[in-house]
Amino acid sequence: MHGIYIFDSDAREIKNVAGAVDWTKHGFEVVGSNSDPPTALDEIAVLKPELVIFGTEQPHTRGIEFMKALREAGLDSAFVVLVTWWDIDSIGHLFHSGGFDYLLKPFDKAKAEVLMERFTSKRLKSS
């Protein structure tokens, strides 16, 4: 199973993402989630999920800065950013910073399933 961690300042969005897809059917497991940036950073460092899904706008940090902090801490996770259509600039920053992909809000189950297939395929090729 591939571990997934979900981070967003909106607990409803975390619940929406976690419950929208049958993650285990696709070989994934939600290993943790949080809406508090410092707690999420600590949990991710311990859990070391293969995939981190996070929102771009957080109360005390921008999502891209969150991703950079995890990279600087040596985490080798793939990062997927949740963006709204008006925050499309974050997608460019995500890819420039080494992110894996993005998903638009509201969360789209079909697109998430395609993303999981791409992630799994890429991980198999790099093994």
C-alpha positions in Angstrom: 0.0 0.0 0.0 1.1 3.5 -0.8 0.7 5.9 2.2 -1.1 9.2 1.7 -1.1 12.2 4.0 -3.7 14.9 3.5 -3.1 18.5 4.7 -5.4 21.4 4.4 -6.5 24.3 6.6 -10.1 23.3 6.1 -11.0 20.1 8.0 -14.0 19.7 5.7 -11.7 19.5 2.7 -9.6 16.9 4.4 -12.7 14.8 5.1 -13.9 15.3 1.5 -10.6 14.2 0.0 -10.2 11.2 2.4 -13.8 10.0 1.7 -14.2 10.7 -2.0 -12.2 7.8 -3.3 -11.8 4.2 -2.3 -8.1 4.6 -1.8 -7.5 1.0 -0.8 -9.0 -0.3 -4.0 -6.2 1.5 -5.8 -3.4 0.4 -3.5 -3.4 3.5 -1.3 -4.0 4.1 2.4 -4.6 7.5 4.1 -2.0 7.3 6.9 -2.7 10.7 8.4 -4.2 14.1 8.0 -4.2 17.4 9.8 -5.2 21.1 9.4 -2.4 22.5 11.5 0.9 23.2 9.6 3.4 22.5 12.4 1.6 19.3 13.5 1.3 18.2 9.9 5.0 18.7 9.3 5.9 16.7 12.4 3.5 13.9 11.5 4.7 13.7 7.9 8.3 13.5 9.0 7.5 10.5 11.2 5.0 8.7 8.8 7.0 9.3 5.6 4.0 8.9 3.3 4.7 8.3 -0.4 2.1 10.9 -1.4 1.2 14.2 0.3 -1.9 16.0 -0.9 -2.1 19.6 0.4 -4.0 22.8 -0.1 -2.2 25.9 -1.4 -3.5 28.5 1.0 -2.9 27.8 4.7 -3.3 30.3 7.6 0.4 30.5 8.5 2.2 29.2 5.4 1.7 28.9 1.7 1.3 25.3 0.5 4.4 25.5 -1.7 6.4 26.7 1.3 5.1 23.7 3.2 6.3 21.4 0.4 9.7 23.1 0.3 10.1 22.6 4.1 9.4 18.9 3.7 11.9 18.6 0.9 14.5 20.5 3.0 13.9 18.0 5.8 14.8 15.2 3.3 11.3 13.8 2.6 11.1 12.0 -0.7 7.3 12.1 -1.0 5.5 13.0 -4.2 3.4 16.2 -3.7 -0.1 16.9 -5.1 -1.5 20.4 -4.6 -5.3 21.1 -4.3 -6.0 24.4 -6.1 -9.0 26.5 -6.9 -9.4 27.8 -10.5 -8.4 31.3 -9.3 -5.1 30.0 -7.8 -3.8 28.5 -11.0 -0.4 30.3 -10.5 0.3 27.7 -7.7 0.5 25.0 -10.3 3.5 26.5 -12.0 5.2 26.9 -8.6 4.4 23.3 -7.7 6.1 21.9 -10.8 9.0 24.4 -10.5 9.5 23.1 -6.9 9.4 19.4 -7.9 5.8 18.6 -7.2 4.1 15.6 -8.8 0.7 16.9 -9.9 -2.4 19.0 -8.9 -6.1 18.5 -8.4 -8.7 21.2 -8.8 -11.2 22.0 -6.0 -13.9 20.9 -5.8 -12.2 17.5 -5.6 -12.8 15.3 -8.6 -12.8 11.6 -7.9 -12.2 10.5 -11.5 -9.2 12.8 -11.8 -7.8 11.5 -8.5 -8.1 8.0 -9.8 -6.2 8.8 -12.9 -3.5 10.6 -10.8 -3.2 7.4 -8.6 -2.6 5.3 -11.7 0.1 7.7 -13.0 1.7 7.7 -9.5 1.8 4.0 -9.3 3.1 3.6 -12.8 5.8 6.2 -12.2 6.9 4.5 -9.0 7.0 1.1 -10.7 9.2 2.4 -13.5 11.6 4.1 -11.0 12.0 0.9 -8.9 
